[in-house]
Amino acid sequence: MTMTDQKLLELAAKAAGIGPVLCYEAARNCLRIGDRKSYTLWRPFTDHADAFRLAAALEHAIQYVTHELPEDEIGVTRRTVDVEATCRGIVIAAANYGEFMQGGQ
């Protein structure tokens, strides 16, 4: 089953004990956390610090597999890490845990 970004964020927040969740902001793809007078935006898909704190809260280990790109014109081999994909992976893993916590499949 494919989850929406909103559902992934809500389940990830639940897994990490982040809350209270006020609402989902579709325009910024994030959750509002706190109360109506004083809230913060939680956006682990794009905010690397939020993603790292989420991984740390759940004690997730992250293993990188590097991909080497072919040598460029000056003979340098470049290695890349897709940071956006790493953030998304952290949220997905946390959401799976959140789903498990509420008795999901």
ROSE-4610 file (N, C-alpha, C; in Angstrom, 1 decimal, always signed):
// ROSE-4610
residu = [M/M/M/T/T/T/M/M/M/T/T/T/D/D/D/Q/Q/Q/K/K/K/L/L/L/L/L/L/E/E/E/L/L/L/A/A/A/A/A/A/K/K/K/A/A/A/A/A/A/G/G/G/I/I/I/G/G/G/P/P/P/V/V/V/L/L/L/C/C/C/Y/Y/Y/E/E/E/A/A/A/A/A/A/R/R/R/N/N/N/C/C/C/L/L/L/R/R/R/I/I/I/G/G/G/D/D/D/R/R/R/K/K/K/S/S/S/Y/Y/Y/T/T/T/L/L/L/W/W/W/R/R/R/P/P/P/F/F/F/T/T/T/D/D/D/H/H/H/A/A/A/D/D/D/A/A/A/F/F/F/R/R/R/L/L/L/A/A/A/A/A/A/A/A/A/L/L/L/E/E/E/H/H/H/A/A/A/I/I/I/Q/Q/Q/Y/Y/Y/V/V/V/T/T/T/H/H/H/E/E/E/L/L/L/P/P/P/E/E/E/D/D/D/E/E/E/I/I/I/G/G/G/V/V/V/T/T/T/R/R/R/R/R/R/T/T/T/V/V/V/D/D/D/V/V/V/E/E/E/A/A/A/T/T/T/C/C/C/R/R/R/G/G/G/I/I/I/V/V/V/I/I/I/A/A/A/A/A/A/A/A/A/N/N/N/Y/Y/Y/G/G/G/E/E/E/F/F/F/M/M/M/Q/Q/Q/G/G/G/G/G/G/Q/Q/Q]
num = [1/1/1/2/2/2/3/3/3/4/4/4/5/5/5/6/6/6/7/7/7/8/8/8/9/9/9/10/10/10/11/11/11/12/12/12/13/13/13/14/14/14/15/15/15/16/16/16/17/17/17/18/18/18/19/19/19/20/20/20/21/21/21/22/22/22/23/23/23/24/24/24/25/25/25/26/26/26/27/27/27/28/28/28/29/29/29/30/30/30/31/31/31/32/32/32/33/33/33/34/34/34/35/35/35/36/36/36/37/37/37/38/38/38/39/39/39/40/40/40/41/41/41/42/42/42/43/43/43/44/44/44/45/45/45/46/46/46/47/47/47/48/48/48/49/49/49/50/50/50/51/51/51/52/52/52/53/53/53/54/54/54/55/55/55/56/56/56/57/57/57/58/58/58/59/59/59/60/60/60/61/61/61/62/62/62/63/63/63/64/64/64/65/65/65/66/66/66/67/67/67/68/68/68/69/69/69/70/70/70/71/71/71/72/72/72/73/73/73/74/74/74/75/75/75/76/76/76/77/77/77/78/78/78/79/79/79/80/80/80/81/81/81/82/82/82/83/83/83/84/84/84/85/85/85/86/86/86/87/87/87/88/88/88/89/89/89/90/90/90/91/91/91/92/92/92/93/93/93/94/94/94/95/95/95/96/96/96/97/97/97/98/98/98/99/99/99/100/100/100/101/101/101/102/102/102/103/103/103/104/104/104/105/105/105]
x = [+0.8/+0.0/+0.9/+0.6/+1.3/+0.6/+1.4/+0.9/+1.1/+0.2/+0.4/+1.5/+2.1/+3.1/+2.5/+1.2/+0.6/+0.5/+0.1/+0.0/+1.4/+2.4/+3.8/+4.3/+4.0/+4.4/+3.7/+2.4/+1.6/+2.1/+2.3/+2.8/+4.2/+5.0/+6.4/+6.4/+5.6/+5.5/+5.0/+4.0/+3.5/+4.6/+5.4/+6.4/+7.5/+7.8/+8.8/+8.3/+7.0/+6.4/+6.4/+6.3/+6.3/+4.9/+4.6/+3.2/+3.0/+1.8/+0.6/+0.7/+0.1/+0.0/-1.2/-1.1/-2.2/-2.9/-2.0/-2.6/-1.4/-1.8/-0.9/-1.0/+0.2/+0.2/+0.6/-0.3/+0.0/+1.0/+0.8/+1.6/+3.1/+3.4/+4.8/+5.2/+4.2/+4.4/+5.0/+4.3/+4.9/+3.7/+4.0/+3.0/+3.3/+2.2/+2.3/+2.3/+3.3/+3.4/+3.3/+2.5/+2.4/+0.9/+0.8/-0.6/-0.8/-2.1/-2.4/-1.7/-1.3/-0.7/+0.8/+1.4/+2.8/+3.1/+3.4/+3.7/+4.9/+5.5/+6.6/+6.2/+6.9/+6.7/+7.7/+7.2/+8.0/+8.0/+9.2/+9.3/+10.6/+10.5/+11.7/+11.9/+11.0/+11.3/+12.3/+12.3/+13.2/+14.1/+13.8/+14.7/+15.6/+16.9/+17.8/+17.9/+17.8/+17.9/+16.7/+15.5/+14.3/+14.4/+14.9/+15.1/+16.1/+17.2/+18.2/+17.7/+16.9/+16.3/+15.3/+14.6/+13.7/+14.4/+15.5/+16.3/+16.9/+17.4/+18.0/+16.9/+15.8/+14.7/+14.3/+14.4/+14.0/+15.2/+16.4/+17.6/+17.8/+17.5/+17.7/+19.2/+19.7/+21.0/+20.9/+21.7/+21.6/+22.9/+22.7/+23.8/+23.8/+24.8/+24.9/+25.6/+25.0/+25.6/+25.9/+27.2/+27.6/+27.5/+27.3/+27.2/+28.3/+29.2/+30.3/+29.8/+30.0/+29.7/+31.0/+30.8/+32.0/+32.9/+34.2/+35.1/+34.7/+34.9/+34.6/+35.8/+35.7/+36.7/+38.2/+38.3/+39.6/+40.0/+39.2/+39.6/+39.3/+38.3/+37.9/+36.6/+36.7/+35.5/+34.7/+33.4/+32.6/+31.7/+31.6/+30.6/+29.5/+28.3/+27.1/+26.3/+25.7/+24.7/+23.5/+22.4/+21.1/+20.5/+20.7/+20.2/+18.7/+18.1/+16.6/+16.0/+16.6/+16.2/+16.5/+17.6/+17.9/+16.8/+16.4/+15.4/+14.1/+13.7/+12.5/+12.5/+13.7/+13.8/+13.7/+14.2/+14.0/+12.6/+11.8/+10.4/+9.6/+9.9/+9.2/+9.5/+10.7/+11.0/+10.3/+10.3/+9.6/+8.1/+7.5/+6.1/+5.7/+6.6/+6.3/+6.3/+7.2/+7.2/+5.9/+5.5/+4.3/+3.0/+3.0/+1.9/+1.9/+3.0/+3.1/+2.6/+3.0/+2.5/+1.0/+0.3/-1.1/-1.8/-1.0/-1.6/-1.8/-1.1/-1.2/-0.4/-0.5/+0.2/+1.6]
y = [-1.2/+0.0/+1.2/+2.2/+3.4/+4.4/+5.1/+6.1/+7.5/+8.4/+9.8/+10.4/+11.5/+12.2/+12.6/+13.0/+13.4/+12.2/+11.1/+9.9/+9.5/+9.5/+9.2/+10.1/+11.4/+12.4/+12.1/+11.9/+11.7/+10.4/+9.3/+8.1/+8.2/+8.9/+9.1/+10.0/+11.0/+11.8/+11.0/+10.1/+9.3/+8.3/+7.7/+6.8/+7.5/+8.7/+9.5/+10.2/+10.2/+10.9/+12.4/+12.8/+14.2/+14.7/+15.8/+16.3/+17.3/+17.8/+17.4/+18.0/+17.2/+17.6/+18.4/+19.6/+20.5/+20.1/+20.1/+19.9/+19.6/+19.2/+19.0/+20.2/+20.7/+21.9/+21.3/+21.2/+20.6/+21.4/+22.8/+23.7/+23.5/+23.2/+23.1/+21.6/+20.7/+19.3/+19.1/+19.6/+19.5/+19.4/+19.2/+19.2/+20.4/+20.9/+22.0/+21.2/+21.5/+20.8/+21.9/+21.6/+22.5/+23.0/+24.2/+24.7/+25.8/+26.3/+27.2/+28.6/+29.0/+30.2/+30.1/+29.0/+28.8/+27.4/+27.3/+26.0/+26.1/+25.0/+24.9/+24.0/+24.2/+23.4/+22.2/+21.0/+19.8/+19.3/+19.4/+19.0/+18.1/+16.9/+16.0/+15.6/+15.8/+15.5/+16.4/+17.7/+18.7/+19.3/+19.3/+19.8/+18.7/+18.8/+17.7/+17.5/+18.6/+18.5/+17.8/+18.1/+17.4/+15.9/+15.5/+14.1/+13.4/+14.1/+13.6/+13.3/+14.4/+14.2/+13.1/+12.9/+11.8/+10.4/+10.3/+9.1/+8.8/+9.9/+9.7/+9.4/+9.9/+9.6/+8.2/+7.6/+6.2/+5.3/+5.8/+5.1/+4.3/+4.9/+4.3/+4.4/+3.3/+3.3/+3.6/+4.4/+4.7/+4.2/+3.4/+2.9/+3.5/+4.1/+4.7/+3.7/+3.6/+2.9/+3.9/+4.1/+5.2/+4.6/+5.6/+5.3/+6.1/+5.4/+6.2/+6.6/+7.9/+8.4/+8.2/+8.1/+8.0/+9.2/+8.9/+10.0/+11.2/+12.4/+13.6/+13.9/+15.0/+15.4/+15.5/+15.7/+15.8/+14.6/+13.5/+12.2/+12.0/+12.7/+12.6/+11.8/+10.7/+9.9/+10.6/+10.8/+11.5/+10.5/+10.6/+9.8/+10.7/+10.2/+11.0/+10.3/+11.1/+10.7/+11.5/+10.9/+11.6/+12.0/+13.2/+13.6/+13.6/+14.1/+14.1/+12.7/+11.7/+10.3/+9.8/+10.2/+9.8/+10.3/+11.5/+12.1/+11.3/+11.1/+10.4/+8.9/+8.3/+7.0/+6.9/+8.0/+8.1/+8.2/+9.0/+9.2/+8.0/+7.3/+6.0/+5.0/+4.8/+3.8/+4.2/+5.4/+5.9/+5.6/+5.9/+5.7/+4.3/+3.4/+1.9/+1.5/+2.1/+1.8/+2.4/+3.6/+4.2/+3.4/+2.8/+2.0/+0.7/+0.1/-1.1/-0.8/+0.4/+0.8/+0.8/+1.2/+1.3/+0.0/-1.1/-2.3/-2.5/-1.8/-1.9/-3.1/-3.3/-4.5/-4.2]
z = [+0.0/+0.0/+0.0/-0.9/-0.9/-0.1/+0.8/+1.7/+1.1/+1.4/+1.0/+1.9/+1.5/+2.3/+3.7/+3.6/+4.9/+5.9/+5.4/+6.2/+6.7/+5.8/+6.3/+7.4/+7.2/+8.3/+9.6/+9.5/+10.7/+11.5/+10.7/+11.4/+11.9/+11.2/+11.7/+12.9/+13.0/+14.2/+15.4/+15.1/+16.2/+16.7/+15.8/+16.2/+17.0/+16.8/+17.5/+18.7/+18.9/+20.0/+19.8/+18.6/+18.3/+18.2/+18.9/+18.9/+20.0/+20.1/+19.3/+17.9/+17.0/+15.6/+15.4/+14.9/+14.7/+13.3/+12.3/+10.9/+10.0/+8.8/+7.7/+6.8/+6.4/+5.4/+4.1/+3.2/+1.8/+1.0/+1.1/+0.3/+0.7/+1.9/+2.4/+2.7/+2.5/+2.8/+4.2/+5.2/+6.5/+7.5/+8.8/+9.8/+10.7/+11.3/+12.3/+13.6/+14.5/+15.8/+16.8/+17.9/+19.0/+19.2/+19.7/+19.8/+18.8/+18.7/+17.7/+17.8/+19.0/+19.2/+19.0/+19.2/+19.1/+18.6/+17.3/+16.7/+15.8/+15.5/+14.6/+13.4/+12.4/+11.2/+11.2/+11.1/+11.1/+9.7/+9.1/+7.6/+7.4/+7.9/+7.7/+6.3/+5.3/+3.9/+3.4/+3.8/+3.2/+4.2/+5.5/+6.6/+7.1/+6.7/+7.1/+8.6/+9.4/+10.8/+11.4/+10.9/+11.3/+11.0/+9.8/+9.5/+10.4/+10.7/+11.6/+13.0/+13.5/+14.8/+14.9/+13.8/+13.7/+13.8/+13.0/+13.0/+14.3/+15.0/+16.3/+17.4/+17.3/+18.3/+18.2/+17.0/+16.9/+16.9/+17.1/+17.1/+15.8/+14.7/+13.4/+13.0/+12.5/+11.9/+10.4/+9.9/+8.4/+7.8/+6.7/+6.0/+4.6/+4.2/+2.8/+1.9/+0.7/-0.4/-1.4/-1.7/-2.6/-4.0/-4.9/-6.3/-6.9/-7.7/-8.3/-9.7/-10.0/-11.3/-12.2/-13.5/-14.3/-14.2/-14.6/-14.5/-15.4/-14.9/-15.7/-16.6/-17.3/-18.2/-17.7/-16.4/-15.8/-15.1/-15.2/-14.7/-13.2/-12.7/-11.3/-11.2/-10.3/-10.1/-9.0/-9.2/-8.1/-7.5/-6.2/-5.4/-5.0/-5.0/-4.7/-3.5/-2.7/-1.8/-2.0/-2.2/-2.5/-1.1/-0.7/+0.6/+0.7/-0.3/-0.3/-0.2/-0.9/-0.8/+0.6/+1.2/+2.6/+3.6/+3.4/+4.3/+4.1/+2.9/+2.6/+3.2/+3.1/+3.6/+5.1/+5.8/+7.3/+7.6/+6.9/+7.2/+6.9/+5.8/+5.5/+6.6/+7.0/+8.0/+9.3/+9.7/+10.9/+10.8/+9.6/+9.4/+9.5/+9.0/+9.1/+10.6/+11.4/+12.8/+13.4/+13.0/+13.6/+13.2/+12.0/+11.6/+12.4/+12.7/+13.5/+14.9/+15.4/+16.8/+16.9/+15.8/+15.9/+15.4/+15.3/+14.9/+13.4/+12.6/+11.1/+10.6/+9.3/+8.7/+8.5]
